Amino acid sequence: MVAMCIVLLTQYRQVFMKTDQHECLPNNKVHERVPASPPIDENVHQFTKTQATVEYYQNNTRVHIIIIARMSTGSTAMGSMLGKVENSLYVYEPDHLFLKFVYHKNVYVDRASYLKEMQPRLCTFFEELYQCAFASNDYLDGLNKCVLYRRKGQSLQYLSYPISKRELTSFCRSKANIISKVLRFVDIESCLPTLKENKVKLIFLARDPRGMVTSRLRRWDRFLTPLAAVSNANYYPTKAIVKEHCDWLTMVYNLLQNASKWLRDNSMLIRFEDMCQYPDVINQAVYDFVGLAPSSLGVGKPHNISLASWLNIYSYPELKEIQDYCPRHVYDDFGWRRVNSKEEFERAKASPSWYHDIPAGRVALKYKIPS
């Protein structure tokens, strides 16, 4: 049994290493994956020739937004939607960049203790970003080393390569909105003074741990099905991923429950399941919250809209094992229904609507769920 666990864990490491290596291309190949579609901002390709006349960073009307989430919780859809708002700079996962190129760590491990070392740098980065004053070269170096951050950053990909600090600074200053997405922000409380000073709007995304772990295993695992991955109670990745996700959810819930007036007014929590079921409601609520006009270029709806596919993947003992990795209070706090018996499990599988219309739970939502 121990030998089997070692083999499986080794296979997972091979998957992580292989995927990680192919995220970034050599510099001489950097343009091969940049799409040839027209720029989101029609003037952005002219930027290096004509200095922008308006510097929004000195204007109090500029909007700062951070999407704070975990992997496989809908952040790609939300970031893509807000990143397409006119005259915006979208900064894709600076935490991924720092972890990979500054701290040289595995970007797929999101355990709080593993990420602790990076948190101060992440906080100072936001301070630099909102002032458009990049004191360190580490972010710029990462942009130039890896096409991923420029391609995902949408408008950044149309800057001339390699990007200079002067060009990045001027480009940043010319934008009316700065939107960031982070997946490895585990010490938010220590950074609140910086975020408050810069009038940042915070959007937290939360997803049922059973759906989250199933999505992660489907995405990453080239050797095992999710069913095989949880068939052993001692199998590290599944248990750790769920427990760490639930620890993060607990941290976010406590942070928002005990929030100051500023944080209550400037934060919004959105459940992945509501994004899937009510995308129009959620999109409008987000635009209202951040004070931006909707973009005609896309909506924030996750690709995976099968909310409870995990009911058809696992047996009841396997599902219960996964479910019990997470404390009961997390399900109650966020409104996710637990499967409490084999009979209920069978009824849920037979009724697709069992998981729809999830109650609000104890968490405060800034949008109304359709009745």
Secondary structure per residue as TSV (DSSP state, phi and psi in degrees):
chain	resnum	aa	ss	phi	psi
A	1	M	-	360.0	-46.0
A	2	V	H	-61.5	-42.2
A	3	A	H	-61.5	-40.1
A	4	M	H	-62.6	-42.5
A	5	C	H	-61.4	-40.2
A	6	I	H	-63.8	-42.6
A	7	V	H	-61.5	-46.0
A	8	L	H	-64.3	-42.1
A	9	L	H	-65.5	-38.2
A	10	T	H	-62.3	-41.5
A	11	Q	H	-63.1	-39.5
A	12	Y	H	-63.2	-41.8
A	13	R	H	-62.6	-38.0
A	14	Q	H	-64.1	-39.2
A	15	V	H	-63.0	-47.6
A	16	F	H	-60.5	-45.6
A	17	M	H	-65.8	-41.9
A	18	K	H	-64.5	-45.5
A	19	T	H	-63.3	-44.9
A	20	D	H	-60.6	-40.4
A	21	Q	H	-65.8	-30.4
A	22	H	T	-92.3	2.0
A	23	E	S	-73.3	-29.9
A	24	C	S	-118.5	137.2
A	25	L	-	-101.6	156.0
A	26	P	-	-58.1	153.1
A	27	N	G	-57.2	-35.0
A	28	N	G	-75.7	-6.4
A	29	K	G	-110.3	6.7
A	30	V	T	-62.8	-28.6
A	31	H	T	-87.3	-6.2
A	32	E	T	-68.0	-28.7
A	33	R	T	-104.8	4.3
A	34	V	S	-79.4	122.6
A	35	P	-	-65.6	152.3
A	36	A	-	-96.8	11.4
A	37	S	S	-68.1	158.7
A	38	P	-	-60.3	149.0
A	39	P	-	-60.2	149.8
A	40	I	S	-64.3	-42.7
A	41	D	S	-102.6	118.3
A	42	E	T	-63.2	-22.5
A	43	N	T	-92.8	-5.8
A	44	V	G	-66.6	-32.9
A	45	H	G	-72.5	-12.9
A	46	Q	G	-90.9	-3.4
A	47	F	T	-61.3	-40.1
A	48	T	T	-70.9	-16.4
A	49	K	T	-96.8	-29.9
A	50	T	S	-125.9	117.1
A	51	Q	-	-67.3	132.6
A	52	A	-	-62.3	140.2
A	53	T	S	-89.2	-20.3
A	54	V	-	-108.6	125.3
A	55	E	-	-109.5	98.4
A	56	Y	G	-69.7	-17.7
A	57	Y	G	-68.2	-16.9
A	58	Q	G	-96.1	5.0
A	59	N	S	-109.0	128.5
A	60	N	T	-68.4	-8.2
A	61	T	T	-84.5	-6.0
A	62	R	-	-66.3	140.9
A	63	V	E	-102.2	130.5
A	64	H	E	-115.9	126.5
A	65	I	E	-133.5	137.1
A	66	I	E	-124.5	125.9
A	67	I	E	-91.6	117.4
A	68	I	E	-111.8	118.9
A	69	A	-	-151.2	-169.6
A	70	R	-	-124.3	169.5
A	71	M	T	-62.8	142.0
A	72	S	T	62.9	45.3
A	73	T	S	-129.1	11.2
A	74	G	S	99.0	7.8
A	75	S	H	-68.9	-31.3
A	76	T	H	-62.1	-45.2
A	77	A	H	-64.3	-45.0
A	78	M	H	-66.4	-42.7
A	79	G	H	-65.0	-40.7
A	80	S	H	-63.5	-40.6
A	81	M	H	-64.5	-52.6
A	82	L	H	-71.8	-31.8
A	83	G	H	-65.7	-18.2
A	84	K	T	-91.9	-1.1
A	85	V	S	-62.8	139.2
A	86	E	T	-55.1	139.4
A	87	N	T	61.7	43.5
A	88	S	E	-118.1	148.1
A	89	L	E	-104.2	118.8
A	90	Y	E	-105.6	116.7
A	91	V	E	-101.0	109.4
A	92	Y	E	-86.5	115.7
A	93	E	-	41.1	65.8
A	94	P	H	-60.3	-26.2
A	95	D	H	-64.2	-38.6
A	96	H	H	-62.3	-45.7
A	97	L	H	-61.4	-48.9
A	98	F	I	-64.9	-42.9
A	99	L	I	-62.2	-38.0
A	100	K	I	-78.8	-48.1
A	101	F	I	-100.3	-22.2
A	102	V	I	-99.0	-45.3
A	103	Y	S	-100.4	-8.7
A	104	H	-	52.4	50.8
A	105	K	-	-118.1	167.1
A	106	N	-	-72.9	119.6
A	107	V	T	-72.8	-10.1
A	108	Y	T	-92.3	-6.6
A	109	V	-	-94.9	116.4
A	110	D	-	-120.9	33.9
A	111	R	-	-69.3	137.4
A	112	A	H	-56.0	-44.3
A	113	S	H	-65.3	-31.9
A	114	Y	H	-70.4	-31.8
A	115	L	H	-95.1	-5.6
A	116	K	G	-57.3	-41.7
A	117	E	G	-59.9	-31.0
A	118	M	G	-83.3	-17.3
A	119	Q	H	-59.7	-44.2
A	120	P	H	-59.9	-39.2
A	121	R	H	-66.3	-37.3
A	122	L	H	-63.5	-41.1
A	123	C	H	-67.2	-44.3
A	124	T	H	-67.2	-29.4
A	125	F	H	-61.7	-43.1
A	126	F	H	-63.9	-37.2
A	127	E	H	-62.3	-43.5
A	128	E	H	-64.9	-41.6
A	129	L	H	-62.1	-44.5
A	130	Y	H	-74.3	-18.6
A	131	Q	H	-96.0	-4.4
A	132	C	T	52.5	41.7
A	133	A	-	-130.6	95.1
A	134	F	-	-90.7	90.5
A	135	A	-	-65.3	-36.6
A	136	S	S	-100.3	155.5
A	137	N	S	-91.1	-1.5
A	138	D	H	-65.0	-39.3
A	139	Y	H	-67.8	-45.9
A	140	L	H	-62.2	-41.5
A	141	D	H	-59.9	-41.5
A	142	G	H	-65.3	-39.3
A	143	L	H	-59.2	-41.5
A	144	N	H	-80.2	-22.7
A	145	K	H	-80.8	-29.1
A	146	C	-	-133.7	120.0
A	147	V	H	-66.4	-22.4
A	148	L	H	-52.4	-47.3
A	149	Y	H	-71.1	-31.5
A	150	R	H	-77.3	-41.4
A	151	R	H	-66.0	-45.1
A	152	K	H	-71.6	-26.6
A	153	G	T	-76.0	3.7
A	154	Q	G	58.8	-92.4
A	155	S	G	-65.2	-24.7
A	156	L	G	-61.8	-28.5
A	157	Q	G	-68.9	-14.4
A	158	Y	G	-94.7	-0.3
A	159	L	S	-74.0	153.5
A	160	S	-	-65.7	146.5
A	161	Y	S	-111.4	136.0
A	162	P	S	-75.3	148.3
A	163	I	-	-76.5	132.5
A	164	S	-	-92.1	160.2
A	165	K	H	-62.6	-38.1
A	166	R	H	-63.4	-42.9
A	167	E	H	-67.2	-43.0
A	168	L	H	-62.5	-42.4
A	169	T	H	-62.7	-47.5
A	170	S	H	-65.0	-40.2
A	171	F	H	-63.5	-44.0
A	172	C	H	-59.7	-44.6
A	173	R	H	-66.1	-22.9
A	174	S	T	-84.6	-7.5
A	175	K	-	-95.9	139.5
A	176	A	S	-80.7	-22.0
A	177	N	E	-135.8	138.7
A	178	I	E	-121.0	119.0
A	179	I	E	-121.4	129.9
A	180	S	E	-125.9	152.4
A	181	K	E	-125.8	127.5
A	182	V	E	-131.2	142.8
A	183	L	S	-118.4	-0.6
A	184	R	-	-133.3	38.6
A	185	F	-	-97.4	99.8
A	186	V	-	-112.2	-7.0
A	187	D	-	-124.1	60.9
A	188	I	H	-66.7	-38.6
A	189	E	H	-59.2	-40.7
A	190	S	H	-66.2	-22.9
A	191	C	H	-94.9	-3.1
A	192	L	H	-58.1	-39.9
A	193	P	H	-57.5	-41.3
A	194	T	H	-65.7	-42.5
A	195	L	H	-67.3	-39.3
A	196	K	H	-66.3	-44.2
A	197	E	H	-58.8	-34.3
A	198	N	T	-98.4	12.9
A	199	K	T	53.1	51.8
A	200	V	E	-87.2	138.3
A	201	K	E	-93.6	129.9
A	202	L	E	-110.2	126.5
A	203	I	E	-115.0	114.4
A	204	F	E	-98.2	134.9
A	205	L	E	-112.8	134.4
A	206	A	E	-129.6	140.3
A	207	R	-	-134.9	143.3
A	208	D	-	-49.7	126.6
A	209	P	H	-58.9	-29.6
A	210	R	H	-68.2	-39.7
A	211	G	H	-73.3	-38.6
A	212	M	H	-60.9	-49.1
A	213	V	H	-69.5	-34.0
A	214	T	H	-64.3	-41.9
A	215	S	H	-64.3	-42.3
A	216	R	H	-63.7	-45.6
A	217	L	H	-66.2	-37.2
A	218	R	H	-65.1	-36.6
A	219	R	H	-75.3	-40.5
A	220	W	H	-95.0	-31.6
A	221	D	-	-85.6	112.4
A	222	R	S	-99.3	-2.8
A	223	F	S	-113.2	-34.9
A	224	L	-	-121.9	147.9
A	225	T	-	-79.4	160.0
A	226	P	H	-55.5	-34.8
A	227	L	H	-60.9	-46.7
A	228	A	H	-66.9	-33.1
A	229	A	H	-68.6	-26.8
A	230	V	H	-104.2	2.7
A	231	S	S	-70.2	-16.2
A	232	N	S	-111.6	122.2
A	233	A	T	-62.3	-23.6
A	234	N	T	-94.2	5.1
A	235	Y	-	-69.5	116.2
A	236	Y	H	-62.5	-52.4
A	237	P	H	-56.8	-47.3
A	238	T	H	-62.1	-50.1
A	239	K	H	-62.9	-44.7
A	240	A	H	-66.2	-43.2
A	241	I	H	-59.8	-44.6
A	242	V	H	-66.5	-48.6
A	243	K	H	-62.1	-41.8
A	244	E	H	-68.2	-36.9
A	245	H	H	-62.9	-43.5
A	246	C	H	-70.7	-32.8
A	247	D	H	-62.3	-41.6
A	248	W	H	-66.0	-43.4
A	249	L	H	-60.2	-40.9
A	250	T	H	-63.4	-42.2
A	251	M	H	-60.5	-45.8
A	252	V	H	-64.6	-44.9
A	253	Y	H	-59.0	-47.6
A	254	N	H	-64.9	-38.2
A	255	L	H	-61.2	-44.8
A	256	L	H	-76.1	-33.4
A	257	Q	H	-66.9	-33.1
A	258	N	T	-106.1	25.6
A	259	A	-	-72.4	150.6
A	260	S	-	-71.7	170.7
A	261	K	H	-60.4	-39.9
A	262	W	H	-61.2	-46.0
A	263	L	H	-67.4	-39.1
A	264	R	H	-60.9	-41.8
A	265	D	H	-73.3	-25.7
A	266	N	T	-116.2	19.5
A	267	S	E	-130.2	152.5
A	268	M	E	-144.0	130.1
A	269	L	E	-106.2	134.2
A	270	I	E	-128.9	132.5
A	271	R	E	-88.2	137.2
A	272	F	H	-53.1	-41.6
A	273	E	H	-63.2	-34.6
A	274	D	H	-72.2	-34.2
A	275	M	H	-60.0	-39.4
A	276	C	H	-71.3	-43.7
A	277	Q	H	-82.7	-34.1
A	278	Y	-	-131.0	59.1
A	279	P	H	-59.3	-37.8
A	280	D	H	-66.5	-40.7
A	281	V	H	-63.5	-47.1
A	282	I	H	-67.0	-44.3
A	283	N	H	-58.8	-46.5
A	284	Q	H	-64.9	-39.5
A	285	A	H	-63.0	-38.5
A	286	V	H	-66.3	-47.6
A	287	Y	H	-60.8	-39.7
A	288	D	H	-64.2	-41.1
A	289	F	H	-64.5	-44.2
A	290	V	H	-88.1	-11.4
A	291	G	T	76.7	33.0
A	292	L	-	-117.1	155.3
A	293	A	-	-79.2	140.8
A	294	P	-	-59.0	145.9
A	295	S	-	-90.2	143.5
A	296	S	S	-88.1	1.7
A	297	L	S	-93.2	-6.5
A	298	G	-	173.3	164.0
A	299	V	-	-125.8	156.9
A	300	G	-	-91.4	78.2
A	301	K	-	-123.6	121.2
A	302	P	-	-58.5	151.3
A	303	H	S	-66.2	-39.2
A	304	N	-	-87.2	104.0
A	305	I	-	-105.6	8.6
A	306	S	-	-85.7	93.9
A	307	L	T	-65.5	-35.4
A	308	A	T	-124.5	41.3
A	309	S	G	-61.7	-24.5
A	310	W	G	-63.8	-20.3
A	311	L	G	-64.6	-29.1
A	312	N	G	-98.6	3.7
A	313	I	T	-102.4	-40.0
A	314	Y	S	-104.8	155.0
A	315	S	-	-76.1	168.2
A	316	Y	H	-61.6	-45.5
A	317	P	H	-59.6	-39.1
A	318	E	H	-67.1	-44.3
A	319	L	H	-63.9	-41.5
A	320	K	H	-62.8	-38.1
A	321	E	H	-62.1	-47.3
A	322	I	H	-62.4	-47.4
A	323	Q	H	-58.0	-40.0
A	324	D	H	-79.3	-8.7
A	325	Y	T	-64.8	-22.0
A	326	C	S	-106.9	132.2
A	327	P	-	-59.6	148.0
A	328	R	H	-56.8	-36.6
A	329	H	H	-62.3	-26.9
A	330	V	H	-64.7	-43.9
A	331	Y	H	-62.7	-41.7
A	332	D	H	-68.3	-38.9
A	333	D	H	-62.9	-40.7
A	334	F	H	-101.5	-3.9
A	335	G	T	88.4	7.8
A	336	W	-	-78.4	133.7
A	337	R	-	-77.1	131.4
A	338	R	-	-88.1	152.6
A	339	V	-	-96.4	114.0
A	340	N	-	-100.6	-7.9
A	341	S	S	-158.8	165.1
A	342	K	H	-65.1	-35.2
A	343	E	H	-64.8	-42.3
A	344	E	H	-66.5	-36.6
A	345	F	H	-59.3	-45.8
A	346	E	H	-66.4	-39.6
A	347	R	H	-65.3	-39.6
A	348	A	H	-64.9	-41.3
A	349	K	H	-63.5	-34.1
A	350	A	H	-80.9	-14.0
A	351	S	-	-123.8	102.4
A	352	P	G	-59.1	-23.8
A	353	S	G	-82.8	-4.0
A	354	W	G	-55.0	-39.0
A	355	Y	G	-95.7	-2.7
A	356	H	S	-82.0	165.0
A	357	D	S	54.1	55.9
A	358	I	-	-68.0	130.2
A	359	P	-	-64.4	161.7
A	360	A	-	-68.5	-26.8
A	361	G	T	73.7	-157.5
A	362	R	T	-89.6	-16.9
A	363	V	S	-73.5	144.5
A	364	A	-	-82.7	125.4
A	365	L	-	-110.6	138.2
A	366	K	S	-98.2	31.3
A	367	Y	S	-148.4	155.5
A	368	K	-	-99.1	123.6
A	369	I	-	-76.2	125.6
A	370	P	-	-57.2	139.7
A	371	S	-	-89.3	360.0
